């Protein structure tokens, strides 16, 4: 197994560990995981086929679906759009 896949597995286990924390303690580790994710996906892209990148992006969206929805709503409101 490549280094990038091992790091991706560790990232997933860390995400599962963060999910076990109380909500008020999930923010800081969650932000770290979210910040590390693009670099990890780029590292995966350099070493593997496109289907692994698609799976990793799907995992990222699945794990951070609520924070990403809040971010999209916030950005939409800043541009002057209506609340969906």
C-alpha positions in Angstrom: 0.0 0.0 0.0 1.3 3.4 -0.9 2.1 6.2 1.6 -0.8 8.3 0.3 -3.3 5.5 0.9 -1.9 4.9 4.4 -2.3 8.6 5.2 -5.8 8.6 3.8 -6.7 5.7 6.0 -5.3 7.5 9.0 -7.3 10.6 8.0 -10.5 8.5 7.9 -9.8 6.9 11.3 -9.0 10.4 12.8 -12.4 11.6 11.3 -14.2 8.7 13.0 -12.4 9.5 16.2 -13.5 13.2 16.0 -17.0 12.1 15.4 -17.0 10.3 18.7 -16.2 13.5 20.6 -19.0 15.8 22.0 -20.1 18.4 19.4 -18.5 21.3 21.2 -15.1 19.6 21.0 -15.4 18.6 17.3 -14.7 22.0 15.9 -10.9 22.4 16.2 -10.0 18.8 15.1 -12.6 19.0 12.3 -11.1 22.2 11.0 -7.7 20.6 11.0 -9.1 17.6 9.1 -10.8 19.8 6.6 -7.6 21.8 6.1 -5.5 18.7 5.5 -8.0 17.1 3.1 -7.1 19.0 -0.1 -3.4 18.3 0.3 -4.1 14.7 0.9 -6.3 14.4 -2.1 -3.7 16.1 -4.3 -1.1 13.6 -2.9 -3.5 10.7 -3.8 -3.9 12.2 -7.2 -0.2 12.2 -7.8 0.1 8.5 -7.0 -3.1 6.9 -8.1 -5.8 6.6 -10.7 -8.7 9.1 -11.0 -11.3 6.7 -9.5 -9.4 6.9 -6.1 -9.6 10.7 -6.2 -13.4 10.5 -7.0 -13.9 8.1 -4.0 -11.8 10.4 -1.7 -13.8 13.5 -2.7 -17.0 11.6 -2.1 -15.7 10.6 1.4 -14.8 14.2 2.1 -18.2 15.5 1.0 -19.9 12.8 3.0 -18.0 13.5 6.2 -18.3 17.3 6.0 -21.7 17.6 4.3 -23.3 19.8 7.0 -20.3 22.2 7.4 -20.1 22.5 3.6 -23.8 23.3 3.3 -23.4 26.0 6.0 -20.4 27.4 4.1 -22.3 27.4 0.8 -25.3 29.2 2.4 -23.0 31.7 3.9 -21.2 32.4 0.6 -24.5 32.6 -1.2 -25.9 35.2 1.3 -22.7 37.2 1.0 -23.2 37.4 -2.8 -26.7 38.8 -2.2 -28.7 35.7 -3.0 -31.9 34.5 -1.5 -32.0 31.8 1.1 -33.0 28.5 -0.6 
